[in-house]
Amino acid sequence: MPHLTKRPKGAFFAQWKQWRQQLAVTGQRRFLLLSGEQSWAMAHAQQLIDSQHCLWLGEAPLGQSAYPMKKFASQLGHEHSHLVFNAYSGLHPDAFGAVTGTLIAGGVLILLCPPLAEWSTYADPDLVRYVAQPEQVQGLTSRFVVRFIKQLCRDPNVFIWRQHEPSPVLPSITAEPWQLQVDAQGCLNVQQRHALASILCSVRQCQPLVLTADRGRGKSSVLGLAAERLIKSGCTLALTAPNKEAAAQVLAHCSRPLAFIAPDALLAQQPALSVLLIDEAAAIPTPMLLAMAQRYCCVFATTEHGYEGTGLGFQLKFQPALQRLFPNWRKATLSLPARWSAADPVEPLLYRLLALNAKPPVPSVINKLRHRWVTREQLLKNDTLLQQLFGLLTLAHYQTRPSDLRHLLDAPQLLLAVTFSNETPIAIALLIAEGGLKGELSQAIWRGQRRPRGHLLAQSLSFHGGIYGAEHFTYQRVMRIVVHPDCQQQGIGSQLLSWLKNTLSSGEQVDFLGTSFGASPELLEFWHRNNFKLVRLGLLKDGVSGLHAAMMLWPCSAVAQQTLPQWQQIFNANFTYYRQGLLAELNTELWPPLFPCTAPLPPEHDRRIAHDVAFYHRDWLSDQPALARFTQQYPPLTPLTSAQAALLTDLLLPSINLSSLAKRYGFSGYKQLLRHARCVLQHFFIAPYDT
């Protein structure tokens, strides 16, 4: 951390306190950009803030407490009168969006950044999340930052102070006075009163209620007021949230003792409760929420803009599932701001910066369909098209968050294929190039020694799928594909995939068109109908969707067409084994016929896997079918003790539970168990060899 000794002085700082008082009177907030060298920006920010009521994210000067950018979620539910966001530590869109909502009326968001002309080419630490290798950040121009600057410069309520230039003028604030009006119930407006009444009524009728609101609407305070009323009436209740910090405002607005229980502990202990209050519910996986709903009378309170990453999952996954369980569930919404006035300009700016209100256009008559590539340069020049396409993409995935906008604009190797009806975009496929990994890196991925960022299909098929050489091939992975709801069930998604197949197959520049998704019967049927072949199925369910991950491929090149049947053969052999254990409960009756009958695998396939499990770091559970086949066919070259033989037999049972097995054999945990298991497997080889 730099040590700052010189403090700036001038008329600006003398006016600052009075100007902020005017902001507080009118219930507004403002945005100040300090653009220049980091030491200059930090010195000026430190002069302007009240350290006791300030949240500083990113690097800070000595003596100034600060939060790391990646821990932004711990501030959800808190309130701050000053906010300093050091973009030198990375312009993290999720952190920026979430903490801005903690800024109260009269507060100022101070953003520290490089000189504006240099910011888009600055080696932003946040960019590392969007590239496969960290060195790719060097020399990369951030389109997200270019757009961010453009939006800031267009807003007359943003004050920009550039180093070596005079301070900006602080205009007088002339809006109507604003103040919070707290009624006898503790509510601030009619919407809060209605929400409080709805919660109490739902609890009386033992019906679940969902309370949604944008940041700063007072949902947590309403939850706290409801908790106090319910405790007073004799209800036994508890509060849960992703962490106790996120529930701080609920606890602060309940003057009676209110027990907080973490979600995992709640489901494990299953305490006797008449009511369960859940704050920041969108940040809790859907299966956990449904388990709570089935056991308790629940009140779910949340925002839905997805700063935590699952906001849309709450809308698209949880609420329909809740409807099936409880058709009479209720919903209340808070739209009136409570932390600031309706005249506040910061929230509308935030929505523009992060495209939080992006919505797809409503198509008219569907005709003259055209499929074409859209470049990110085109999106940068046409913000209307950007908002339309990002709005479409948010409909396709339940984990959309503001960072996805930066990924869309900045991630290298990204392609956008769009279907237009006349000039209206009605379908989009987002693709990313993967694979083509050779040499030592390829071998290290296979052996579990390296896991470079990105290359999902190549790495997973090689390391988890047991497909040797899968990382050599090139892939275009369909990250998302979506058709506007008004245009679905007309074959438009399949038409877009057909266009992609034809386009990518010409010239054989890519081997496979692939996809990875939660394996619901509907999605499996869609991809199967488009002739994609299943080559991998995750052994564990996703914590949010409750589904196993599926990977499917369509061959573009001649060599891929020859290779894909061999990969299906490997998958089929392994799947048959897992159906006896880890995937025994999987209901495949609703699935299309995805599993072809195949011949036995060549012996060298299982031998290579067994060798690299024994001497390197391949995953035991992923390779268990190959290990079982190998040990049945080949005897150990050096004898096993009876204890080693018994352990190996148990380790190769399809229904294995590594933690339980480790405990039964007296190991400290499953990691120690697997270290011992690798040593046992080495008895089948003379020495490690270069595969």
N, C-alpha and C positions, 0 to 999 in steps of 0.2 A: 504494500500500500504506500502511495506517495505521502510524504509529510508536507503539509501546506502551512506556511507561516504568514504569507502576505494575504491580507484581506482587502478586497476592492471597496472603494468608497465612491460616493457621488449622490446626486439628487435622486436618482432612480431608487436607491435603497432607502432614502428618507421618505419617499412617497409610498413605498411598498406596503407598509403596515396599514396606512390609512386606506389605500386602495383595496386591500384585502378585506377590510372591515365593510367597505361598500359592497363587495361581493357577497359577504355573509348576510347583509341586510336584504339583498335581493335573492338570496338562495341560489346563487350561481357558482360555477367553477370556471377555471381558465387553464389554458395550455401554454406553457412557456418553453421554448426551444433554445437551449444554449449550445451553439454550434462553434466548435473550435478545438484547440488542443484539450486533451482530457484534464490536465492539471488546472487549466484556466476554467473549464466548465465546472469542475468539482469545487473550486474555490468560490465561484460565484453562487453556486447552488447552496453551499454551506452557509454563506452569508444571508441567504434568503429564507432559510427554513427555521422552524422551531423543532429542534432535535427530539424533544420529548413526545411530539405528536406527529412524527414523520416516519414514513416507511421508505427506506432507501434500498432499492434492488440493484445488485451488481456491485462492482468494485467501488469502495468508498475511501476517503482520506482517513488517516490515523485518528482515532478517537471518535469516529462516527460509526455507530452500529449499523450493520447492513445484513440483508438476507441474500443468499445465493439465488440466482435466477431460477434454478430448477426446483426450488422449494416454495415457489409462489403460492401453491395450493394451500399452504398452511395459513395464509392470510385471508382466505375466504371466510366471510362472516365477521371480519374486523372492520373498524372505521378509522380513517386517518384524515388529518387536516392538511398535511403536506405529503406529496409523493414524489420521490426522485427516482427516475428510471434511467440507469446508466447504459445506454445502447452500445458503449464501447465493450461492455461485457456480453453483448449479443442482443439483437432485436428479436426477442422471443415473443411471437404473437399471442400465444396462450397466456403467458405471464402478463403481458401488456394489457390484454383485454380484461383479465380477471382482477388485477389490482386497481385498475382505473375505477371499477365499481365500488371500491372501498373508500373512495375520496368523498368527503362530505361537503355540504354547502360552504362556500367561502374558501374552499381548498384550491390549491394550484398543483397541477401535474407538471413537473420540471423534467424535461427529457434532455439528457446529455448525449451529444453525438459529434462525430467528426465534421469538419467543414462540409457544407451541403454538396459542393462540387465534387468532393472526394468520397462521400459516404457510400455510394453505391458500389464502389470498387474496394472499400475497406474489407480486410479479411475478418469478417464478422464471425465470432465464435459460434453463433447459432447456426450458421450455414453448414457446419460440420454434420448436422442432423439430416441434411438433404443430399449428401454426396456419399459415394461408396468408399472413397479414400480421402483422408483429411487434406492431403496435398492438392486435391481438386479445388479447394476453396481459393487457393492462390490464383489471382488473375481473373476470378469470376466476377462478373458484374451482376449485382442483385436487381432483378426487375421488380421484386417486391419493394425494395427500398426506393427505387425510382418512382414507383407509383405512390408510395407512402409520402415522399417529399412533395410530390405534386399535389396530393390531397391537402397536406398541411399548408402549403403556400397559397392555396385557393381560399382558405378559410380566414375571414377577416378577424375572427376572435382568437387566432393563434398569434402569439407574440414571438418573434424570432430575434434573438440577440446573437449576432455574429461577432466573433473575436476580432479586435482591431476596428470595430465599428461602434458608433454611439449606441447607447441603450435605447430600447424601444419606448415609445410614448405610452404611458398608462392612462387611458381615457377614463373619464368619470362614468360610473354605472348609473343609468337612468331608469332602469326597470322598476316596476312596482315593488314595494316592500313585501317580504315573504317571511313567514315564521310558522313553525310547527304548532298546530292546535291540537293538544292532547285532550280527548274527552274523558269522561268519568271511568270508562272501561280501559283507558290507556291507548286507544286507537287514534290514528292521525287523520283518517279520512273515511268516507263512506264505504270504500272498497274494503278497507281493513275491518270495519265493523261487520260487513257482510261476511267476510272470510271467517272471522271469529265465530259468528253465529252459525255458519255452515259446519265448522269443525265440531262445535258442541252438539249440534243436531245430529251429525253423522255418528258421533260416538254414542249418543243415546239410542240410536237405531242400529248400532253395531254394523255400520256400513263404512267401507274404506273411502277416504277422501284424498284427492290430489290437489295440492295448492301450488300453483306455478306463478312465477314472476320473473321479470328481469332484475338485474342487480339494482339495489338501492330502493326497492319497493316496500321493504319492511316485512317480508315473509317470515324471517326468523323471529322478529319481535312479536308478530301475531302468534306464532307457534309457542313462544314463551308465555304470552298472555293466556293462551288456551290451556297450557300446562298448569298454570297457577289455578285457574278455575276448576280444572278437572281434579287436581289434588285436593282442593278445598271441598269438593263434592264427595270425596271418599274414594275416588278411582285409584287403582294401583297402576302406575305407569312408569315408563322409562324412556329415555331419549337415546337415539343412536345416530351416528353420522360417520363419514369416512375417517374422521379423527376428532378429538375433543376440541381442538382449536377451531374447527369449522362450525362447531355448535356453540361458540362463545356467546353469540348474541341471544340465542334461545335461553341459555342459562342466566344471562344478565337480566332478561325481562321476566324471569320467574322468581319471585321473592321466597318461594317455598323450596325445600330440598327436592331436587330432581336428579335421579340417578342417571348417569351416562354409562352406556355399555357399548363397546365396539361391536360392529356387525358380526364378525366371526365368533367372538365370545358369546354374543347373544344367541346365535344359532346353536352353538355347542352346549351352552348351559340351559337354554330354554326356560328362563325364569317365569314364574306365574305372574302374568300381567293382564290387566283388563284393557289397557290402551298402550300402543307403541307409537311414539313420535319419531319420524325419520327426517332429518334435515340434510340438505344437499344430496337428495336421493339419487339424482342422475349420476353421481360419482360412485354408486354402489352397483355391482353387477346385477343384471336382471334376474338370474336364478336365485340370488340371495334375497332380493326384494320379494319375489313371488313366494319364497319359503316363509318370509315374515308375514306376508298377507294371509297365507293359509293358516297360520298359527294364532295371529293376534288381530285385534281391531286396529288398523293402521291409519295414520295420517302421514302422507308423503308430501314433503315440501321440497321444492327444487327450482333451480333455473334451468332453462332448456337450450341455452346458447352454446353449450358444449365446451366451456373452458377446461373442464375436467376430462373431456374426451368422450363422454357417453351421453351427452345431452340429447342428441337425436335418438340414441338407443332407448332412452326413456319414452320418447314419443312413438317411435316406430316398432319397438319390441315389447316394452313393458306394458304400456297402456292397453294395447289390443289383448295381451295375455290377461291383464287384470279384468278386462271386459268379459272374457270367457269365464273367468272364475266368479266374478261378482257383477252381473249385468246391471245392478242398481247402484254401482259406485258413483260418487259425486266428484265434481271438479270445481274449483274456485280459482280465479285469476286476479292478480294485482297488476294493474298497469300504471296507476298514478305514482309518480316518484315520491319517496319519503325523505331521502337524504339530501335532495336538492329540488329546486322549483322546476316547473314545466318550461321556464325560459332558459334553462341551462343549455349552453351550446356544446359542452364536452361530450355528452352521450351521443348526439347525432353525428359528431365528428368520429367518435370511436366506431360507430356502425359503418360509416363510409370507409374508414381506414381498413377494417377487417372484414368488410362485406358481410356483416352479421345479418343483414336483412335481405341478402341476395335471394331472389325468387326467379324461377324459370318463367318465361312468357307463356301466356295461355294461347295455344295454337288455334287457328280458325280451321277451315276445311283442309284436310290432309290431301295434298296433291303435289306433283312435281318434286318428288323426293330426290335429293342430291346428297351424296356422301363425299366429304373432302377433309383433308388435313387442315387444322387451324394452328398456326404458330403462336408462341408466347409473345412474339413481337407484335402480332396483330392484336392480341388481348391488351397489351400495354397501350396501344394506340386507340383502342375501342373499349372503354370501360363498361359501356352498356352490354356488349357481348360478353365481357368477362363476368359481369354480375349474372347474366342469363345462364352461362355455362356452369359457373360455380353453384348457382341455385339448383341446376339439374343434378350436379354431382352430390349435393347434400341429401338428395332424395334416395341415393343409391347405397348409403352406408350409415350405420347407426353410430359410428364413432367419429363423425366429422367434427373438427375443431378449427379454430382460427389458423393454426399452423398448416392446415391443408391448403390454405390460400397461398402461403409462401411456398409450399411444396409445388403447387401448380405452376407458379411463376418462376421458381429458381432451380428446381431439381434438374440436373443434367440428364440426358437420355430419356426425356419424357416426350411422349407423343399424344396428340389429341385428335381423335377422329370424330367428326360431327355429322349428324344427319339433319339436313334442313328441309323444311316444307315451305316452299317459296323462299323467304328470307328468315324464317323463324326456326331456331334450333329446337328440335324435338327429341333428339337422342344424342348421347355422347359416350364414347369409350376412351378411357384414360389408360395409356399403355406406358410401360417402362422397359428399357432394354436391359437384359441381364445375361450372365454367362460369358462364354468365351475366355474362361480362366484356364491358364496353362501352367506348365512347369511346376516349380516348387510350391507355389500357392495352391495349385490344384491338388497336389498330393497332401498338403497340410490340411486342406478342407476335408478331404476324404478321411484322414486319420484323426480328425477332431482337434488339431493343433491350431488352426486358424479359423476365424469366423468373420471375415470382412463384412462391413455394412453393405446392405443391399443384396442383390443376387439371390432372392428368396428361393426361386424354383431350382436354380443350379445347386445351391448349397443343400437345400432340404432333400432333394432327390438323391444327392450323393451321400450325405452324412446320415440322414434318417431313413431314406428309402433304400439304401444299400445298392444303388445303381452306380457302379464304377464308371467313371468318365463322364457322368452327367454334367459336370461343371465345364467340360470342354465345349459343349454345344451352346449355341446362341438362342436366346428366347426374347420374344416380346410378350410380357405378361400383362394381361388385361386387369389392371388394378380395380377399375370400376367400369360398369356399363349400366346405363340407365336410359329408360324411355319415359317421356312425360306421361304421367298417369292418365291423361285424357287420350293418349295415343296407344296405350298398351293393348295387348291381345289382338294386334293386327299384323304381327310378324315383322315389325320394324327392327327390333333388336336382332333378329336372325338375319335380316337383310344387311344390317351394318356389319355383323360378323362375316357374312359372305363376302362383302366388299373388302374387309380386312384380309381374309384368306387369299383372295385373288391378288390384292395389292402386294402383300408380303411374300407370296409365292413367286411372283415374277422376278426373275434374276436370282432367286434362291439366296438372298442376302441374310436371311434368318432361318434357323432350323425349325423352331417350334413357336406356335402361338399358344400361350398357356394362360391358366387362371388358377387362383387359390381363393377359396370361399368357405363359408360355413355350410356344411353338407345337409341342407334341408332337402326333402324329396322334390320340392318344386324346382329348386335351382339345379339339382342333379339332372332332373328331367330336361330342363332347358338346355344345358350344355351337352347332354347326351343326344338330344334331338339335333344339335348342330355338329354332331360327329366328333366331339371331343372325347378322349379316352381317359379313364381314371387310372392314375399311376401312384397315388399316395393318399392315405387317410390317416389323420392324426389319431394317436392312441388316447388322448385326453380331450375332454370337452373344453371349449373356450369359456372363460369365466364370465363373459358378458352375454354372448349369444346362447350358450348352453349347447352348442353344436360342435361336432368334430370337423376339423379343417380338411378339405378335400383339394387335391391338385389334379387338374385335367389338362391334356395336351392335344393339339392338332398339328400334324406334321406339315411343314412348309417345304422343306428341301427333300431331295431324293434320298439322302442318307438318313434323314429323320424318318421317312416312310419305312425304311428297312429296319430301323432301330426300335421304333415304338412297340411293335409286337413283342420284342424281347423284354422291354421294360414292363409291359402288361403281364408277361409271364412271371416276372419277379414279384410284382405286386400281388398277383393271384395266389401264388404259393405262400407268401407271407400272410395274406388276409385269411386264407384257410386256417392257418395256425392260430391267428389272433381270435378267430371266431370261437375257439375253444376256451378262451380266457378273457383277456382284456376287453375284447369287443363282443363278448357273448351276449350282452343285452342289446346290442344294436339291432334295430328293427329294419331289415332290408326288404321286407315284403312290399313296402310302399315305393321302393326304388325301381328305376328302370333296370333292365338286364345289363349290368355293367361288367360282369365278371366272366370272361371267356374261359373255356376249358383249354388248358395248356399242357405241354409236355414237361417232364422233369427238368430242373435247372442243371446246367453243366456243373460238375463237381468243383471246378476251379473257382466258381463264383462264391460258394460257401467257404471254401478254404481260405481265400484271400480275406474275407471278412473276419473269420475266426482268428487268423494271424494278427490282423491289425487291432482286433479287440484285445488280444493277449498282450501285445507289445506297445500299443499306442493308446489313444483315448476315444475310440469309437464308443457309441452309446449302447449299453447292454440291452435295454428294453427294445430299442429299434432293431437290433441285430439278433434278438433271441430266436426267431424262426431259423435263420441261417446257422446259428450255433447248435440248435437242436438237430438239424439235418446233418451238420458236419460231425458231431460227436457220435451220432448213430452209425455213420459210415466209416469213420476212422477211429482206431484205438489210440490211446496215448502212447507216445514213444518212450516215456519213462513212467513207471507204475504210479498210480494214485493210491494214497492211503484210503482206508475205508471211510474216514471222516471227510476227505476231499471228494471222494466219489459221491457220498451222500449229499454234500453241499452242492456239487455240480448238478446232481439230479434235481434238487429242489430249485436251483437257479434257472432251470430250463422248463419248469412247469408253466403252462400257458396262463395260469391264474396267479402268477407270482405277485407278491407285495414285498418290495425290497426292504422297506422299513421294518415290517413285521419279521421278515426272515433274519435281518440283522440282529434284532432283539433276541430271537429264538436261539441264534448261534453265539450270542454273547459279544457281538461287535458293538462298538460305540455308536455306530450309525451306518446308513447304507453306503456311504463313501468308503469307509473302512472295509465293509463287506465286499465292495466291487474291486478294491485294490487286491484283496485276497483272491477274489474270483479270477482276476487276470493272471495271477501267479499260477493258479490251478490250470488254467487254459494253456499256459506255456508248456505244460507237460506233453502237449500234442505236437510240439515243434522242437527241432534240434537247437535252433537259434533264430533270432530275427533275420529276415532277408529283405532285400529291396524289392517291393512289389511294383 
